[in-house]
Each structure stands twice: as C-alpha cells, then as structure tokens.
C-alpha cells in the first residue's frame, strides 16, 4: 500500500488530473478540449482489495478511477469493510476459486460496484464476461495443478493432472478448445475463425448487457484480458455495442487515437516512484511517447 500511495502522490505532484473514460473518448474523437495534463487511472479485474484500499486512497486525493469488472464474477453481496472482507488472496488463487469453484468472494460484489458508481469520479466497465483463456498451441508446459490459473477455466471438467499448453486470450487467438469428442469432454480441437468470432460476440454481448444495466452509461468500454486483441476482437466488440477498448500498448492517447486502441502503461507494486515518473514524463507528449515506443515497446 505504501508504494501505491506514493504512486498516487507522484501523479498529483506532477500536475496530472484524472478524467473519465467518457472524457477521454471525446478527446480522441477531437470533440473535447484538453485542459491541463489529463490522465486516466485504471484497475483490472475488480479484486476486493480495490474496494477496501484503492478507492479510499483515490478519494482522499480527489482522484477518479476506472474499474474493469469480469461480469460473470459479479454476484449480490454486502458492502464489505476491512473487518468483514475475506483475507486477500493473490490474483492467481482468486481466479482459480472463481473459474473452477464459482467462488467469487475475492471480487467486488454488485452492491460494491453500485457504490463505486455512485461517486461521480468513479466508473465501472467491462473486462469481458469470463476473462477466458485458451491454449494457443499444443506445446506442453505444465499441468492444471501446477500451471497458469487460466487453465482452470478452459477444461470443461478440470483436474490437477490434466496437461496445460502455451496460454493466451481466447478472444485474441483461435487456439485449442475442449469439445472435439463427445466421449471425452476435455478433448481439444482447434477453433476456426468463425467459432472464435461467434464466441467473442456472445461473450461481449452478454458482458455489455450486464454492464449497461449496472452503470447506465451511454458509451460502454471494454478492457482486453492480458491486453491481447486483434482485428477480429475489435470487430466483435463493435458488433456487441462497445464504443472503445483499452489495451496494454504503451503510447500516448490524444486527438486521432483510435477509441478501440486506447493505450495504457501497466504499473505494479514492483515499479518504483522513479520508474513511474519517468514513464509519465515520456508519455506526456507525442514526441516523447514516439521515442519510448521505438526503443522500449514490447513485441506484440
């Protein structure tokens, strides 16, 4: 938490002011005036720690936040406090509980999300229905019990001894998927473009409807799991009704930015204040962002 507080204080000291996703969209479309040094602060997954720790720290500083919820994980529940919230588990364990055992206690409840939306500085949007993973190929890397958490949501009937392969987003890769044999529900087959497109549209439409009912916003946004997307993903999101999408590509946002390629700088507790300050300076202008993009951009 100390590192998180230091990050927020650094953003304030550098003169940035938080704006909403709706304001960012207008700027990208050339319809909104850029005043000062606008910035958006986003949080993926809506882990309960966001409710207990992150949101109060934002409010203390008069800052806004954008939270991306996995809509299948949203269930009724009370407004929890530090005393009544469950012990925080790492993201990997939280996802295993949710995907394999349908235990969503590590994620924000519907009532908590409604309370977030009641604050005019806070927004909640879609992080897809299920944050679905897939096997990108059949290069074996581990087992369900020892590998990445997303494998627990790929197999129809997961067990710890089943093999896992190189993983990716089921929205961005056709990948290998259970269902090639009626006799073995865990048998894998490679999906076609048509199958992935249909899957994406179903997932996005479902998530869109849930979030629209929750936040009542005219313009809806989606955040790609792991930042992975392609043209098909974007096409499906548009078909589902979304107005923009956030990825993990490091670059400046401004007039002319494609609303379906809204850039972000991933920040974690491992990143120092010095690191954050340098990245914010680099992305405060298009020339600086272009230099950073040329020399430091991660491979797609």
Secondary structure as the mmCIF struct_conf table of DSSP 4:
data_model
#
loop_
_struct_conf.conf_type_id
_struct_conf.id
_struct_conf.beg_label_comp_id
_struct_conf.beg_label_asym_id
_struct_conf.beg_label_seq_id
_struct_conf.end_label_comp_id
_struct_conf.end_label_asym_id
_struct_conf.end_label_seq_id
HELX_RH_AL_P HELX_RH_AL_P1 UNK A 2 UNK A 13
TURN_TY1_P TURN_TY1_P1 UNK A 14 UNK A 15
STRN STRN1 UNK A 16 UNK A 18
HELX_RH_AL_P HELX_RH_AL_P2 UNK A 21 UNK A 28
TURN_TY1_P TURN_TY1_P2 UNK A 29 UNK A 30
BEND BEND1 UNK A 32 UNK A 32
BEND BEND2 UNK A 36 UNK A 36
STRN STRN2 UNK A 37 UNK A 39
STRN STRN3 UNK A 42 UNK A 45
TURN_TY1_P TURN_TY1_P3 UNK A 46 UNK A 46
STRN STRN4 UNK A 47 UNK A 47
HELX_RH_AL_P HELX_RH_AL_P3 UNK A 48 UNK A 49
HELX_RH_PI_P HELX_RH_PI_P1 UNK A 50 UNK A 54
HELX_RH_AL_P HELX_RH_AL_P4 UNK A 55 UNK A 60
TURN_TY1_P TURN_TY1_P4 UNK A 61 UNK A 62
STRN STRN5 UNK A 65 UNK A 69
HELX_RH_3T_P HELX_RH_3T_P1 UNK A 71 UNK A 73
TURN_TY1_P TURN_TY1_P5 UNK A 82 UNK A 84
BEND BEND3 UNK A 85 UNK A 85
HELX_LH_PP_P HELX_LH_PP_P1 UNK A 86 UNK A 88
HELX_RH_AL_P HELX_RH_AL_P5 UNK A 91 UNK A 101
TURN_TY1_P TURN_TY1_P6 UNK A 105 UNK A 106
STRN STRN6 UNK A 107 UNK A 107
HELX_RH_AL_P HELX_RH_AL_P6 UNK A 110 UNK A 117
TURN_TY1_P TURN_TY1_P7 UNK A 118 UNK A 118
BEND BEND4 UNK A 119 UNK A 119
TURN_TY1_P TURN_TY1_P8 UNK A 120 UNK A 121
STRN STRN7 UNK A 122 UNK A 126
BEND BEND5 UNK A 127 UNK A 127
BEND BEND6 UNK A 129 UNK A 130
STRN STRN8 UNK A 133 UNK A 143
TURN_TY1_P TURN_TY1_P9 UNK A 144 UNK A 146
BEND BEND7 UNK A 147 UNK A 147
HELX_RH_3T_P HELX_RH_3T_P2 UNK A 149 UNK A 153
TURN_TY1_P TURN_TY1_P10 UNK A 154 UNK A 154
BEND BEND8 UNK A 155 UNK A 155
TURN_TY1_P TURN_TY1_P11 UNK A 156 UNK A 157
TURN_TY1_P TURN_TY1_P12 UNK A 160 UNK A 161
BEND BEND9 UNK A 162 UNK A 162
STRN STRN9 UNK A 163 UNK A 169
TURN_TY1_P TURN_TY1_P13 UNK A 170 UNK A 172
STRN STRN10 UNK A 176 UNK A 178
BEND BEND10 UNK A 180 UNK A 180
BEND BEND11 UNK A 182 UNK A 183
TURN_TY1_P TURN_TY1_P14 UNK A 185 UNK A 186
STRN STRN11 UNK A 188 UNK A 190
HELX_LH_PP_P HELX_LH_PP_P2 UNK A 191 UNK A 192
HELX_RH_AL_P HELX_RH_AL_P7 UNK A 193 UNK A 215
BEND BEND12 UNK A 218 UNK A 219
STRN STRN12 UNK A 221 UNK A 223
HELX_RH_3T_P HELX_RH_3T_P3 UNK A 225 UNK A 227
HELX_RH_AL_P HELX_RH_AL_P8 UNK A 231 UNK A 240
TURN_TY1_P TURN_TY1_P15 UNK A 241 UNK A 241
BEND BEND13 UNK A 243 UNK A 243
STRN STRN13 UNK A 244 UNK A 246
TURN_TY1_P TURN_TY1_P16 UNK A 255 UNK A 256
TURN_TY1_P TURN_TY1_P17 UNK A 259 UNK A 260
BEND BEND14 UNK A 261 UNK A 261
STRN STRN14 UNK A 262 UNK A 262
TURN_TY1_P TURN_TY1_P18 UNK A 269 UNK A 270
BEND BEND15 UNK A 271 UNK A 271
HELX_RH_AL_P HELX_RH_AL_P9 UNK A 273 UNK A 282
TURN_TY1_P TURN_TY1_P19 UNK A 283 UNK A 284
BEND BEND16 UNK A 285 UNK A 285
HELX_RH_AL_P HELX_RH_AL_P10 UNK A 286 UNK A 296
HELX_LH_PP_P HELX_LH_PP_P3 UNK A 297 UNK A 299
#
